[in-house]
Amino acid sequence: MTTHEDRTVYDCIILGTSPVCMMEAHYQCRMGQRVLMIDSAKEAGGAWRDVELFGFEEVEIGAHIMRHWRKGYRYIENVLGIPMTRMQPEPFWILPKYGPMPTRTPCAHVWNLVLFPALGRFFSRAGLQEVLRNPKQTVFVPLVISLMWFWRFVKVGAPRARYPMGGAPRFIRRLRALLNHDSVRILTETTALEICVQESAKLVHVRTDRATLQARRLCITSQSRLNHIRGESGVLNLTPISADTKHLHMLVEDKAERLFAFARFHQDEIFNMISDISDYATHFRREKPTCKLIAAWCSSEFQDSESHVMRAFIHAKANNLIGPEARLLDYKVSVYRSTELQEQDRIAIKRQFGEFVEILETENLTENIAHYFDRWTQAN
Ligand SMILES: Cc1cc2nc3c(=O)[nH]c(=O)nc-3n(C[C@H](O)[C@H](O)[C@H](O)COP(=O)(O)OP(=O)(O)OC[C@H]3O[C@@H](n4cnc5c(N)ncnc54)[C@H](O)[C@@H]3O)c2cc1C
């Protein structure tokens, strides 16, 4: 590994290459800024990058959904040029008492985002502590989102969930093409270790495992892996890992045709989200016409044991994600690493780094895309 100084001063360095980071880079370039992106992963895309699985390329790493947000859909169609397809059947959540509920039912969001998690939290001591520590994120933000959903429902009626044709791989490819066109530099396999602000020179130094890079501003995401912020000198340390999201991928033989299925489970601690991703794996349909790939999000206690896999498989059958005759052919567990910035981290960063470090909110992708649709309209 060589360590050297890169003397180029960028207007902005963006840490991470998720769709939000890419859209931000695209926007900044349009505004005449010189942008560099850094990612420790081999491929760009963050949680939306694809993987090779069971010998197939361009498989989504986990379950994805784009909640209904008209402007967000328009960004994908108008700016990226990707047609949106109806999610068919409509994605749904499974609620313990109420059974499956389509995501376009506004009260599903109320239950899902506000009442159900909040009530669950109040009944456990750990949950209550979490609420008291961070009431904004645990109660108020979900409440506001639910009210917005409800208002939209009243205004435009039941929205239909859509998804970009070709899924995450095509979505990321198109974003990359925009960035190539704008000559944004992307450094992959480069891990940022430390960020240091030099106030006198109005510069941010980003020390990575390959080089030290300089910029006038740095963008990190609200899901950055931050460790701690140190004293007056303005040094921000980035840790290698803080939390894992586990994904279970099942290869299932099943003759039943199903375009898109998506479910979110609350009552089962083992996995909480499951979707059929076979349509989005290139060549998959042609080479394995009777097979499906099912992705499930697993809790952190998930062990790579057969009984857990069987439970996920049985759930998929019970909820019609696969037909009654379906057979499990193979499975794999993969891990994605990320954590969210806590409110106190955000406050500390703002206080210590002010104008030098900007935090991009990345929790709700569709809402983010809508925001960039507005920016794109202004920039053109
Ligand atoms: C499998 C999965 C599915 C998801 N599906 C949805 C969905 O359907 N809808 C939705 O709205 N949201 C979804 N999310 C949430 C998702 O986190 C956001 O959509 C969005 O990708 C978050 O962007 P981010 O940049 O904060 O984090 P990430 O997408 O996690 O990207 C962070 C990137 O930064 C890199 N990185 C981290 N630390 C360093 C470092 N020190 N140096 C260099 N690089 C670093 C990582 O390698 C990673 O590529 C999903 C998340 C996962 C894991």
Ligand as a Chemical Component Dictionary entry (heavy atoms), coordinates in Angstrom:
data_LIG
# 
_chem_comp.id                   LIG 
_chem_comp.type                 NON-POLYMER 
_chem_comp.pdbx_formal_charge   0 
_chem_comp.three_letter_code    LIG 
# 
loop_
_chem_comp_atom.comp_id 
_chem_comp_atom.atom_id 
_chem_comp_atom.alt_atom_id 
_chem_comp_atom.type_symbol 
_chem_comp_atom.charge 
_chem_comp_atom.model_Cartn_x 
_chem_comp_atom.model_Cartn_y 
_chem_comp_atom.model_Cartn_z 
_chem_comp_atom.pdbx_ordinal 
LIG C1  C1  C 0 -29.918 -4.094 1.798  1  
LIG C2  C2  C 0 -30.481 -2.742 2.045  2  
LIG C3  C3  C 0 -31.648 -2.384 1.418  3  
LIG C4  C4  C 0 -32.170 -1.095 1.580  4  
LIG N1  N1  N 0 -33.316 -0.792 0.927  5  
LIG C5  C5  C 0 -33.824 0.433  1.054  6  
LIG C6  C6  C 0 -35.003 0.753  0.339  7  
LIG O1  O1  O 0 -35.567 -0.089 -0.329 8  
LIG N2  N2  N 0 -35.499 2.016  0.429  9  
LIG C7  C7  C 0 -34.879 2.975  1.201  10 
LIG O2  O2  O 0 -35.352 4.110  1.255  11 
LIG N3  N3  N 0 -33.753 2.667  1.896  12 
LIG C8  C8  C 0 -33.231 1.429  1.840  13 
LIG N4  N4  N 0 -32.107 1.089  2.559  14 
LIG C9  C9  C 0 -31.528 2.067  3.435  15 
LIG C10 C10 C 0 -30.265 2.595  2.770  16 
LIG O3  O3  O 0 -29.349 2.587  3.801  17 
LIG C11 C11 C 0 -30.466 3.936  2.074  18 
LIG O4  O4  O 0 -31.316 3.766  0.992  19 
LIG C12 C12 C 0 -29.166 4.541  1.513  20 
LIG O5  O5  O 0 -28.475 3.623  0.704  21 
LIG C13 C13 C 0 -28.296 5.030  2.621  22 
LIG O6  O6  O 0 -27.212 5.719  2.069  23 
LIG P1  P1  P 0 -25.878 5.964  2.864  24 
LIG O7  O7  O 0 -24.938 6.643  1.950  25 
LIG O8  O8  O 0 -26.169 6.643  4.156  26 
LIG O9  O9  O 0 -25.357 4.517  3.298  27 
LIG P2  P2  P 0 -24.957 3.280  2.434  28 
LIG O10 O10 O 0 -25.847 3.058  1.270  29 
LIG O11 O11 O 0 -24.839 2.195  3.436  30 
LIG O12 O12 O 0 -23.510 3.638  1.841  31 
LIG C14 C14 C 0 -22.430 3.904  2.650  32 
LIG C15 C15 C 0 -21.182 3.658  1.811  33 
LIG O13 O13 O 0 -20.097 4.276  2.450  34 
LIG C16 C16 C 0 -19.006 3.413  2.437  35 
LIG N5  N5  N 0 -18.201 3.738  3.620  36 
LIG C17 C17 C 0 -18.558 3.649  4.911  37 
LIG N6  N6  N 0 -17.540 4.030  5.709  38 
LIG C18 C18 C 0 -16.534 4.371  4.884  39 
LIG C19 C19 C 0 -15.210 4.842  5.096  40 
LIG N7  N7  N 0 -14.718 5.046  6.329  41 
LIG N8  N8  N 0 -14.439 5.086  4.013  42 
LIG C20 C20 C 0 -14.903 4.901  2.766  43 
LIG N9  N9  N 0 -16.139 4.443  2.504  44 
LIG C21 C21 C 0 -16.954 4.188  3.549  45 
LIG C22 C22 C 0 -19.590 2.018  2.483  46 
LIG O14 O14 O 0 -18.718 1.085  1.873  47 
LIG C23 C23 C 0 -20.882 2.190  1.680  48 
LIG O15 O15 O 0 -20.707 1.858  0.315  49 
LIG C24 C24 C 0 -31.538 -0.185 2.420  50 
LIG C25 C25 C 0 -30.367 -0.571 3.098  51 
LIG C26 C26 C 0 -29.839 -1.833 2.924  52 
LIG C27 C27 C 0 -28.607 -2.238 3.671  53 
# 
loop_
_chem_comp_bond.comp_id 
_chem_comp_bond.atom_id_1 
_chem_comp_bond.atom_id_2 
_chem_comp_bond.value_order 
_chem_comp_bond.pdbx_ordinal 
LIG C1  C2  SING 1  
LIG C2  C3  SING 2  
LIG C2  C26 DOUB 3  
LIG C3  C4  DOUB 4  
LIG C4  N1  SING 5  
LIG C4  C24 SING 6  
LIG N1  C5  DOUB 7  
LIG C5  C6  SING 8  
LIG C5  C8  SING 9  
LIG C6  O1  DOUB 10 
LIG C6  N2  SING 11 
LIG N2  C7  SING 12 
LIG C7  O2  DOUB 13 
LIG C7  N3  SING 14 
LIG N3  C8  DOUB 15 
LIG C8  N4  SING 16 
LIG N4  C9  SING 17 
LIG N4  C24 SING 18 
LIG C9  C10 SING 19 
LIG C10 O3  SING 20 
LIG C10 C11 SING 21 
LIG C11 O4  SING 22 
LIG C11 C12 SING 23 
LIG C12 O5  SING 24 
LIG C12 C13 SING 25 
LIG C13 O6  SING 26 
LIG O6  P1  SING 27 
LIG P1  O7  DOUB 28 
LIG P1  O8  SING 29 
LIG P1  O9  SING 30 
LIG O9  P2  SING 31 
LIG P2  O10 DOUB 32 
LIG P2  O11 SING 33 
LIG P2  O12 SING 34 
LIG O12 C14 SING 35 
LIG C14 C15 SING 36 
LIG C15 O13 SING 37 
LIG C15 C23 SING 38 
LIG O13 C16 SING 39 
LIG C16 N5  SING 40 
LIG C16 C22 SING 41 
LIG N5  C17 SING 42 
LIG N5  C21 SING 43 
LIG C17 N6  DOUB 44 
LIG N6  C18 SING 45 
LIG C18 C19 SING 46 
LIG C18 C21 DOUB 47 
LIG C19 N7  SING 48 
LIG C19 N8  DOUB 49 
LIG N8  C20 SING 50 
LIG C20 N9  DOUB 51 
LIG N9  C21 SING 52 
LIG C22 O14 SING 53 
LIG C22 C23 SING 54 
LIG C23 O15 SING 55 
LIG C24 C25 DOUB 56 
LIG C25 C26 SING 57 
LIG C26 C27 SING 58 
# 
